[in-house]
Amino acid sequence: MAPLAITAFSAVTALGDGVAAQSRALRERRGGLRRNDLDGLPLECWIGRVDGLEDTALPATLAAFDSRNHRLAWRALQQDGVLEATRAAVARHGAARVAVLVGTSTSSIGETERAYAQLEDGRFPPASAALEVHTPHALGDFVRLATGAEGPCMTVATACSSSAKVFAHAARLLKAGVVDAALVGGVDTLCGSVLFGFNALQLVSAAPCRPFDAHRDGLSLGEAGGFALLERDTDADALAWLAGYGESSDAHHMSTPHPQGLGARLAMADALARAGIDAARVGYLNLHGTATPANDGVEAAAVAALFPAGLHASSTKGWTGHTLGAAGIVESVVALIALREGELPGILNSETPDPACGPQVRFGNARAGIDYAMNNAFGFGGNNCSLVFARA
C-alpha cells in the first residue's frame, strides 16, 4: 500500500496526558496501575485509572454527551494538537472529506448502568434519559461533533482490536478516494460491566499483571483514550507513516485464541506484506500481551515463528493495564514513540519468561534507532489486527 501520513497523534492513560507523559513513564519504568479504588465496584484487582475524569467538564455544546467515556475522549482530543490538526484538516479539505473512525468496547455503558440503578417507575431518570450516550455509536457521534468532521463516521466494536482496526478502515477509505483525511482512535473507560464481566471469565488477576511471565495469572484492566490523524497527501508534515495493516478473523472461539496462533500469524504476515518489508526490518513490536495464560503463550509462539531473534518485542500492559477497545490506539502510540525517540520499552512486573517465549520477547528496556515498528491487537472471537508504522 502507499504509506499514509500520520500528522498528529496522542493518548491519555493512567500514565498521564499526552505523548510526553507516556514516553517519560515508559523510559522511567514507572507504571500506572493501582489497587482498584472505583466507587461501588468492590473487586480485588489492580486497575489503570485515569485521574481527574470526575472533574473534567465538556463544552456546553456537547453537554448532552456527558459520560466518563466522553470526558476521556475530550481530554485525549486536546493533547498534542490533535483537535487543532483535525479542525485544520476540515478547513483544508472540507468537512465532508474528513472521516471519523473510532473503536470502543463498552462505549458509555457506565452511564447506562447508573441509569438502571436509579429507575423511576421502570424508566430511566429524566436526567439520564436526556443524555445521548446509551448507544454503541455514541463515541463516534461525540467525536464527529467535537471536531466538525462530516465525512463517513464509524464506531468499530471488535473487542480489544477495535482501535487498531480503525487504521485499516481509514486506509481503505483514503485509497478509494472517499476522503482526504481520517481521524482514527479509540476510548474505553472502567465500569462494572468491564470489571465484573472479565472477572466472570476468570481473566482478572488480584495482583498487577505480569505479561509473558511463566507465573502470570490474569490481566489488569485499564482505561484510556487516544487519536491519530491520517492524511493521504504525501506532502503533509508527517510525524510518521502508516506503512501497512493486516487483519484476520480466525473465529476459533468466543474468548480463547486459536491454539496455534493462526489468526495472529495471518494478521502479522499480512501487515508485513502490505508494507512491503520482511520481518527482519521491524525494530520494535508492541505485543497484545494481556498476561492471561492462553493468550501470551500463543502470541509468543507465533512471534518466534515469524521474526528473527534480533527483534525487540514487549507488552506494555504492565504500565497501563489492558485498555480494551482503546488498546489498539494506545499501543500504536507506544510504537510511534519507539520510532520517534528510539525508546523500546520492555515489560513491567514480569521476571521469569514463559517457556513459549523466544529471544524476541524482552523484559528490559532498550534504546535503538529503528525504521519500522509494529503493533498487535487481538480481540475476542479471533478479530485480529496488526499495524506497521514507518519512521518519517
Salt bridges, closest charged atoms under 4 A:
ASP17 OD2 - ARG75 NE 2.96
GLU28 OE1 - ARG30 NE 3.26
ASP37 OD2 - ARG34 NH1 2.99
ASP37 OD1 - ARG49 NH1 2.90
GLU44 OE2 - ARG35 NH1 3.04
ASP51 OD1 - ARG34 NH2 2.41
GLU54 OE2 - ARG49 NH2 2.66
GLU54 OE2 - ARG68 NH1 2.82
ASP66 OD1 - ARG71 NE 2.83
GLU111 OE2 - ARG114 NH2 2.76
ASP141 OD1 - HIS137 NE2 3.45
ASP141 OD1 - ARG144 NH2 3.41
ASP180 OD2 - ARG97 NE 2.92
ASP180 OD1 - ARG232 NH2 2.50
ASP217 OD1 - ARG210 NH2 3.94
GLU223 OE2 - ARG68 NH2 2.75
GLU231 OE1 - ARG92 NH2 2.67
GLU231 OE1 - HIS93 NE2 3.07
GLU247 OE2 - LYS165 NZ 2.72
GLU247 OE1 - ARG172 NH1 2.82
ASP270 OD2 - ARG274 NH1 3.13
ASP296 OD2 - ARG216 NE 3.67
GLU331 OE2 - LYS317 NZ 2.95
GLU341 OE2 - ARG340 NH2 3.84
GLU343 OE1 - ARG367 NH1 2.90
ASP354 OD2 - ARG216 NH1 2.86
ASP371 OD1 - ARG391 NH2 2.82
